[in-house]
Amino acid sequence: MAFDVAADAYDRFMGRYSTLLAPELLAAVGPEPGDRALDVGCGPGVLTRHLVELLGADHVAAADPSPPFVAAARERLPGVDVRQAPAEQLPFDDDSFDVVLAQLVVPFMSDAVAGLREMARVARPGAPVAATAWDHASGGSGPLSPFWRVVTEFDPGAYDESGLAGQRSGDLVAIFREAGLADVRQLALTVHLPHATFEEWWEPYTWGVGPAGDYVASLDDAGRERLAATARRLLGDGPITISGTAWCAVGRA
């Protein structure tokens, strides 16, 4: 899936929602000053920045498999230990962190259970491990759900994100438990983002980020114009307020 893209493209696509979600995740987990935290699948550093503001750069580490995202996170957050690595192969020692987090990453892990096991491995015994995933399942309420509903009308049977791991109620909890985490609980975290115009909402979908960007990029120019026209008919000219709900699982190593 298309995540080897410029960090600015991600920032203006999913970053506009994940920036709002990050403090909600931190409030659910409650890291405290003095804790050492790891951000798994950090992207260009949205959640990492919030951790730095709370804990200080020397108490934060991060990992992501995308070279452009790693480069952006290193540039934006000097002093943070940012490594290029997938969740399934974290380059950190056992029992290294007081908090281990993965924001909007589990659905894109090649092996979600293995990724969570790695997160638990690098967490100290009893430390909180948490992850979020948008509610993008069919009929869901994630921030991309309006886009996928447009696609369903425009191209019935087209791929959407509803089959990815963690995007239904209980999915993350089941993955956490299979990975061996204890005291697992589920929360629902909701954010709201207004878009002044249709164009402000639509344009980032044309930048090739993630499965939605892959779908738009697969269309020819005429197809993209028809898709945009369908979206405008269903969503209007704006303003458009998008509400997004993420499932959150919190357990202990």
C-alpha positions as CSV (number, residue, x, y, z in Angstrom):
1,M,0.0,0.0,0.0
2,A,1.2,3.5,-0.8
3,F,3.0,4.9,2.3
4,D,6.3,5.6,0.6
5,V,5.1,9.1,-0.1
6,A,6.2,12.6,1.0
7,A,5.5,13.3,4.6
8,D,3.7,16.5,3.7
9,A,1.2,14.4,1.6
10,Y,0.5,12.2,4.6
11,D,0.2,15.2,6.9
12,R,-2.5,16.8,4.7
13,F,-4.3,13.4,4.2
14,M,-4.5,11.2,7.2
15,G,-2.4,13.5,9.4
16,R,-5.2,16.0,9.7
17,Y,-7.2,13.4,11.5
18,S,-4.4,11.6,13.4
19,T,-3.2,14.9,14.9
20,L,-6.6,15.1,16.6
21,L,-6.5,11.4,17.6
22,A,-3.1,11.5,19.2
23,P,-4.0,13.3,22.4
24,E,-7.1,11.1,22.8
25,L,-4.9,8.0,22.7
26,L,-2.4,9.5,25.2
27,A,-5.3,10.4,27.6
28,A,-6.5,6.8,27.4
29,V,-3.0,5.4,28.2
30,G,-1.7,8.0,30.6
31,P,2.1,8.1,30.2
32,E,3.8,10.1,32.9
33,P,6.9,12.2,33.1
34,G,9.9,10.0,33.4
35,D,8.4,7.2,31.3
36,R,10.3,6.0,28.2
37,A,7.9,5.6,25.3
38,L,8.0,3.9,21.9
39,D,5.8,5.0,18.9
40,V,5.5,2.0,16.5
41,G,4.7,2.8,12.9
42,C,5.3,6.5,13.7
43,G,4.9,7.8,10.1
44,P,6.2,11.3,9.9
45,G,5.9,11.8,13.7
46,V,2.4,12.9,14.5
47,L,2.0,10.9,17.8
48,T,5.8,11.1,18.4
49,R,5.6,14.8,18.6
50,H,2.9,14.6,21.3
51,L,5.1,12.1,23.2
52,V,8.0,14.5,23.0
53,E,6.0,17.4,24.3
54,L,4.9,15.2,27.3
55,L,8.1,13.3,28.0
56,G,11.0,15.0,26.3
57,A,12.9,13.8,23.2
58,D,15.4,11.8,25.2
59,H,12.6,9.6,26.6
60,V,11.0,8.9,23.2
61,A,11.9,6.3,20.4
62,A,10.0,5.6,17.2
63,A,10.1,3.1,14.3
64,D,8.5,3.0,10.8
65,P,9.3,1.0,7.7
66,S,8.9,3.9,5.3
67,P,12.2,5.7,4.5
68,P,10.5,9.1,3.7
69,F,8.6,9.0,7.0
70,V,11.7,8.1,9.0
71,A,13.6,10.9,7.4
72,A,10.8,13.4,8.2
73,A,10.5,12.2,11.8
74,R,14.2,12.6,12.3
75,E,14.3,16.1,10.8
76,R,11.2,17.3,12.7
77,L,12.0,15.7,16.1
78,P,15.8,16.0,16.8
79,G,16.9,13.9,19.7
80,V,14.3,11.2,19.2
81,D,15.7,7.7,18.4
82,V,13.9,7.0,15.1
83,R,14.7,3.7,13.4
84,Q,13.6,2.3,10.1
85,A,11.9,-1.0,10.9
86,P,8.5,-2.7,10.7
87,A,6.5,-3.5,13.8
88,E,7.2,-7.2,13.3
89,Q,11.0,-6.7,13.7
90,L,11.5,-3.9,16.3
91,P,15.3,-3.1,16.7
92,F,15.0,-2.6,20.5
93,D,16.0,-4.7,23.5
94,D,13.5,-6.6,25.6
95,D,11.8,-4.7,28.5
96,S,13.0,-1.3,27.2
97,F,9.9,0.9,27.4
98,D,7.3,2.0,30.0
99,V,4.7,2.7,27.2
100,V,4.4,1.2,23.7
101,L,1.9,2.7,21.3
102,A,0.8,2.1,17.7
103,Q,-1.5,4.7,16.2
104,L,-3.5,3.6,13.1
105,V,-0.8,1.0,12.2
106,V,-2.2,-2.5,13.1
107,P,-4.4,-2.7,9.9
108,F,-1.2,-2.3,7.8
109,M,1.0,-4.7,9.6
110,S,2.0,-7.8,7.5
111,D,1.3,-9.9,10.6
112,A,-0.7,-8.1,13.3
113,V,-0.2,-10.7,16.0
114,A,3.5,-10.8,15.4
115,G,3.6,-7.0,15.5
116,L,1.8,-6.9,18.9
117,R,4.1,-9.6,20.3
118,E,7.1,-7.5,19.4
119,M,5.5,-4.5,21.0
120,A,4.9,-6.6,24.2
121,R,8.5,-7.9,24.0
122,V,10.1,-4.4,24.2
123,A,7.7,-3.2,26.9
124,R,8.6,-3.6,30.5
125,P,6.5,-6.2,32.5
126,G,3.2,-4.6,33.3
127,A,3.7,-1.7,31.0
128,P,0.7,-0.4,28.9
129,V,0.6,-1.4,25.2
130,A,-2.0,0.4,23.1
131,A,-3.1,0.6,19.5
132,T,-5.8,2.3,17.5
133,A,-7.5,1.6,14.2
134,W,-10.2,3.6,12.5
135,D,-13.6,2.1,12.3
136,H,-13.4,1.6,8.5
137,A,-15.4,-1.6,8.3
138,S,-18.4,-1.7,6.1
139,G,-20.9,0.9,7.3
140,G,-18.2,2.2,9.8
141,S,-17.6,5.6,11.1
142,G,-13.9,6.2,10.3
143,P,-12.9,9.5,8.6
144,L,-12.4,7.7,5.3
145,S,-15.8,6.0,5.5
146,P,-17.6,8.8,3.5
147,F,-15.0,8.3,0.7
148,W,-15.5,4.5,0.6
149,R,-19.3,5.0,0.6
150,V,-18.8,7.2,-2.5
151,V,-16.6,4.5,-4.1
152,T,-19.3,1.9,-3.4
153,E,-21.9,3.9,-5.3
154,F,-19.4,4.8,-8.1
155,D,-17.9,1.3,-8.4
156,P,-19.9,-1.4,-6.6
157,G,-17.6,-4.2,-5.5
158,A,-14.4,-2.2,-5.6
159,Y,-11.8,-2.8,-2.9
160,D,-12.2,-0.8,0.3
161,E,-10.5,-1.0,3.7
162,S,-13.2,-3.0,5.5
163,G,-11.3,-6.2,5.4
164,L,-8.1,-4.9,7.1
165,A,-7.3,-6.1,10.7
166,G,-8.6,-4.2,13.7
167,Q,-11.4,-2.2,12.1
168,R,-14.4,-3.8,13.7
169,S,-15.4,-3.7,17.4
170,G,-13.5,-6.3,19.2
171,D,-10.9,-7.0,16.5
172,L,-8.0,-5.2,18.3
173,V,-8.9,-6.9,21.6
174,A,-8.8,-10.3,19.9
175,I,-5.4,-9.5,18.4
176,F,-4.0,-8.2,21.7
177,R,-5.1,-11.4,23.5
178,E,-3.7,-13.7,20.8
179,A,-0.4,-11.8,21.1
180,G,-0.4,-12.6,24.9
181,L,-1.3,-9.2,26.3
182,A,-3.1,-9.1,29.6
183,D,-6.0,-7.0,31.0
184,V,-7.1,-5.9,27.5
185,R,-9.8,-3.3,27.3
186,Q,-11.5,-1.5,24.3
187,L,-12.4,2.2,24.0
188,A,-13.9,4.2,21.2
189,L,-12.1,7.5,20.4
190,T,-13.9,10.1,18.2
191,V,-12.6,13.3,16.6
192,H,-14.2,15.9,14.4
193,L,-12.6,17.9,11.6
194,P,-14.4,20.7,9.5
195,H,-13.4,21.2,5.9
196,A,-14.4,24.6,4.5
197,T,-14.9,23.4,1.0
198,F,-15.4,20.2,-1.0
199,E,-12.0,20.8,-2.6
200,E,-10.2,20.9,0.8
201,W,-11.7,17.5,1.6
202,W,-11.1,16.0,-1.8
203,E,-7.7,17.1,-3.0
204,P,-5.6,14.9,-0.6
205,Y,-7.2,11.8,-2.0
206,T,-5.5,12.5,-5.3
207,W,-2.0,12.4,-3.7
208,G,-1.6,8.6,-3.7
209,V,-1.6,8.0,0.1
210,G,-2.8,4.7,1.5
211,P,-5.5,2.4,0.0
212,A,-7.8,5.4,-0.8
213,G,-5.0,7.1,-2.7
214,D,-4.2,3.8,-4.5
215,Y,-7.8,3.6,-5.6
216,V,-7.9,7.1,-7.0
217,A,-4.5,6.6,-8.7
218,S,-5.9,3.5,-10.4
219,L,-8.4,5.6,-12.3
220,D,-7.8,7.4,-15.5
221,D,-8.5,11.2,-15.7
222,A,-12.1,10.7,-16.7
223,G,-12.7,8.2,-14.0
224,R,-11.2,10.5,-11.3
225,E,-13.5,13.3,-12.6
226,R,-16.5,11.1,-12.4
227,L,-15.6,9.9,-8.9
228,A,-15.1,13.5,-7.7
229,A,-18.5,14.5,-9.2
230,T,-20.1,11.5,-7.4
231,A,-18.5,12.6,-4.1
232,R,-19.6,16.2,-4.6
233,R,-23.2,15.1,-5.3
234,L,-23.2,13.0,-2.1
235,L,-21.3,15.4,0.3
236,G,-22.1,18.8,-1.1
237,D,-19.9,21.8,-1.8
238,G,-19.0,22.4,1.8
239,P,-18.5,23.1,4.5
240,I,-18.1,19.4,5.3
241,T,-17.4,18.2,8.9
242,I,-16.0,14.7,9.0
243,S,-16.3,12.7,12.3
244,G,-14.0,9.8,12.7
245,T,-14.1,7.0,15.4
246,A,-11.2,4.8,16.1
247,W,-11.2,1.6,18.1
248,C,-8.5,1.6,20.8
249,A,-7.2,-1.4,22.6
250,V,-5.1,-1.1,25.8
251,G,-3.4,-4.1,27.4
252,R,-0.4,-4.8,29.6
253,A,2.8,-6.7,28.7
